[in-house]
Amino acid sequence: MARAVVTVPAQAKRGEIVEIKTLAAHAMETGFRRTQLGELVPRDIIRRFTCTYNGVEVYRVDLHPAVAANPLIAFTTTATETGTLSFQWVGDNGYSVTEIAAIRVE
Amino acid sequence: MTARAARLILALAAARLFVEPAAAGEIPSSERRSGYEFMSRETRAMQDDDTGNPGTLWMLDGEALWKRKAGTADRACSDCHGDARESMKAVAARYPAFDPALRRPVNLEQRINACRVGRQKAPGLAYESKDLLALTAYVARQSRGLPINITIDARTRPFLEAGREAFFRRQGQLNLACAQCHDDHWSGKLAGSPITQAHPTGYPLYRLEWQGLGSLERRLRGCLTGVRAESYPYGAPELVNLELYLMWRANGMRMETPAVRP
């Protein structure tokens, strides 16, 4: 099950700085580990996380093999207008998860 | 006193820790502490905040599995048990519990698998598999904040005593008993990490070292390997007896599932 959880305040005042938290289920296999038989475990990580606010990119992260499993990404943005925040995680082996959250700005 | 003499005294003191017979033994209830209290501020914050606690990912999977039909009986957990938030409240706090059919205590994972095989007519889930951990975490989450409540009667007493005996028995190449660390030296450190009191309040829990969720049996097997003892396979009666003793020992402490530990 590819799963991700996002936490966004349901409503905010215009101009307010809001905190957004995201949690994605992913093993983040580094590609440097070996099995007991000495075979390399292939790398399997999330490569990129992006957040768009009404279609405009507001936050982006490039992830690397040193990031822990199930990465928690927390950041802030300014609440400008009512609309949707879209979150996308893209990674190795065709991993792709998209989540959407609504925010109401008064 | 020369530096050499000081070193000798230190070495002797360290050796005494593990050579002397176990002191008074069990921790008085006023001094009992959850592993939570030994953690850093950051790790506590991770556990307390559902939006940042990675255990939430397993919980949500467990919630989905609870409602999914499985097996030839084509029934979901929720078809018999309804809403887990009501029907599973405080259930995990009384496990391991006596199973009249097997005539011995079973832990929560075994209880879930018994239901899967017996009622849903589905193949049992493997120990430590994602699905079994997710379902166990979801069921145990319904006891969060509630006191552990193991009742011992004539049927379960022999198993409790067997678990207690295992806790105080020296084992492995290091010849250590659980009690020597967890009863006698819980305020100390081992390789820089705090030695805790071994109260299983938050299982299954997310361990940062594991980078994932794991059961109490996984923890016990890790500890057994640590003292260079041969560990029991998952689901072994010896492990369940020890789980029963540890949960009984933590009676009255609050459940924290899904907890986070370093």
Boltz contact constraints between the chains, C-beta under 6 A:
constraints:
  - contact:
      token1: [A, 1]
      token2: [B, 61]
      max_distance: 6.0
  - contact:
      token1: [A, 3]
      token2: [B, 57]
      max_distance: 6.0
  - contact:
      token1: [A, 7]
      token2: [B, 51]
      max_distance: 6.0
  - contact:
      token1: [A, 21]
      token2: [B, 51]
      max_distance: 6.0
  - contact:
      token1: [A, 25]
      token2: [B, 57]
      max_distance: 6.0
  - contact:
      token1: [A, 69]
      token2: [B, 211]
      max_distance: 6.0
  - contact:
      token1: [A, 70]
      token2: [B, 54]
      max_distance: 6.0
  - contact:
      token1: [A, 72]
      token2: [B, 52]
      max_distance: 6.0
